[in-house]
Structure formats: C-alpha cells, structure tokens
Amino acid sequence: MAVNVRAAFQLRMLCVPHLIATSGNIVNVSSGGGTRSSPGVLAYCMSKSAVDQMTGCTALELASPGVRVNSVNPGVIVTEIFSRAKMSAEEVAKFMENAKGIHPLGRVGDAEEAAQAIAFLAFSSASFITREHLHVDGGWHAALPSDTTLSLRTALMGFDEVVRWRLPVA
C-alpha cells in the first residue's frame, strides 16, 4: 500500500500546483488487478483499486483547471519485478507461460506496449481524455468472470512462496 497508494497520493499532492499552472497531466500506473478481482492477491488488487479511485476522483477535481488524469492498467508485463521478487529464471519462465492463459490474446505484454499507452495519454493527442483507465492487458479485463482459466491465481500456481499476502484458504 505504501508504494502503490501512499507514494502516488503524496506525489499528486506535491505536483498539483505545478500541474494547474502548466496545464499538465497525470498518468498513474495501475493494474488489471485494480478492476478485476482475483483470489490470492487481495492486498495487491486493493492497492491498485485505490489507485483507480484516486485517478477518477483526481480527474474530476482537476478537470476545471484543465488538468487531465488517467491511468494505464496493464495485465502481466515482462519486467524485472519477478526476479526482484526472488523468483528464479525457471520460475519466471513458468509464470510467464501460465500467465499467457489469463489473457485472451494468448500472450503476456512487454514493457514497450505499456510505455506507449502511457505516452499516448500524456501527450496532446489525448487532450480530450480524462478519468480513463486504459487496459493494456490483452483483453483480460473483458473476459467473462466464469472463465476460471483467466485469473492471476491460475498464473501464480506453484508460486505460493512469492505470494505472501494471501488470505488463508479453508
């Protein structure tokens, strides 16, 4: 919560006067987990939902002075976060293979795809877009909830030691 929510909130508070003076904009990085519930990742999904609400509320608060506020909500993206979470190269490869199944497009994303979405929302080509949550997730957010193959839990199978914030399952 400290990184995903508190840091973004405090940075927002510090930047608002400058953003108003310059007609700037904010692009928060959230997650598909902010708009789609998954078992086993409660704290993560809660923190990203908070980022989405902060995005929406801030967009409405800052619309009249001309500041746009949006978020990018990626699905599973290939980054170093997994190895930094102490997953071995073999575990990361297995996770990425499993994660392909949660995205209807059948693959995981790469950082460049998320970066292009952020850049689009930040530039003037998106000057009439505010309070938008742009999902860069291969269709994961739109998949039917009954698709049991489409959950983060499925992708995380076998990685219980990495997911330390899970609720106990009876």
N, C-alpha and C positions, 0 to 999 in steps of 0.2 A: 504494500500500500504506500510506503514511503516514497518509492521511486515512481510508480505508475500514477499515483494520485497527488500526494503532497507536493512533490517536486514540480509537477506540471501546474498545480494551483498557485504555488508561490511564485513561479516564473511568470505566470499570467498576471498576477497582481503587480509585479515589478515592471512589466512591459506595457501595461495598458496606457499610461500617459503618453509614451512614445508612439505607440500604435495609433492612438487617436490623432496625435499631431501630424503623423506622416501618412495617414490612411493605410496603415499596414494591415496585415492579416495573420491569423494563427492557423497552423495545420498541426493538429495533435495526431500522434500515432497511437491508435487503439489496437483492437484485435477483433477478429471474427468472434472470439470468445466474449466480447463485450455485448454482442447482440444475439448470440446463440448459446444456449445453456449446454454444458457438458458435465457429466458426472466425473468426479475425481479431481477437478481443477477449480474448486469453489472460490478460493481466495483470488486466483488469477482472474476468473470471469467477473467476480465482484469488482475488482480494481479497474478492469477495462470498461465495465458498465458505468462506473463512476466517471471515467474519462469521457465516455459518450454523453453522459448527462451534463458534465461540465462544458463540453463542446456546445451542446444545444442551448443551455442557459446563457453562456457567454455570448453566443451568436445573437441571441435576442437582446441581451443587454447592450451590446456594442454595435448593433445594426444602424441605429440613427446617427451615430458619429461616423459611419462609413467603414467600420472595421469588420471584415469577414472572418468567420471562424468555422472551420471544417475539421473533419478527421479522416484519416485513412485507416481502414480496418482490414489488415492482412490476414490471410489464412496462414498455413505453415510455409515459412520462407526459409530458404537455406541461408543461415548465418552462423557465426561462431558461438552463438548463445548456448548451443547444445554441448559443444566441447567445453565451454566455460562452466557448464553445469556438471562437469566431471564425467560426462559420458565418453566412453571410448569411441574410437573411429568406427569400430564394428557396431556399437550400439547406435551411433548416429546414423549409419547406413541403414540399419534395420528400422529405426524410427522413420526415416525418410521414405523407405519402401512402404511401411504401414500407412504413413500419412497420405500417400497417393490415393488411398481408398476413401478418404473423407472429402476429397474434392471431386465434384462431378466431372471436371476436365481430366481427371486421372493423373495428375502430377502435382508436385509442390511448386511453389513460386520461387523466383530468385529476387535478390535484393534490388536489382535494377528495376524490376517491374513495380515494386513498392515505391522506389525513389521517383520514378516517372509520374506516378499518381500524385505524390507529394508536390512535385514541381508544378504539375498542371494546376493543382488547387492554389498554389502560392502565386502564380503568375496572373497577369491581367486577362488572359484568355478565359479565366474563371471569375471575372469581375461581377457576375450576377448570381454567383453561387455562394450561399452561406447556410450554415446549420446542416450540412450534408455529411453523411457517413459513407464514404466511398469504399466499398468492399473490393479488395484485391485478393480474392480467395478462391478463384477457380469455380465459383458457384456454390461454395459450401453454405453460405448464409441462406441460400434459396432452396436448399434440399429439404425434402419433407422430414419432419421430426421422426416419423416412423422408420426412416432408413437407419436401422441400427448400425450399419456399417459406417455411418457418417458422423462419428463422434470422436472427440480428442481422446477419449478413453480407449477406443479401438487402436488409435495410433500409438498410444502410450503402453499398450500391453507389453508386459515384461520389463517395464521401467519404473516399477513401484518405488525403488530406492531414490529415484530422481524427484518423484512427486511426493514431497514430504508433508504438504499441507492438506492432504486428502482427509475427508471425514471417514471415521471408521465405518465399515460396511458390516451390517449384522449378518 
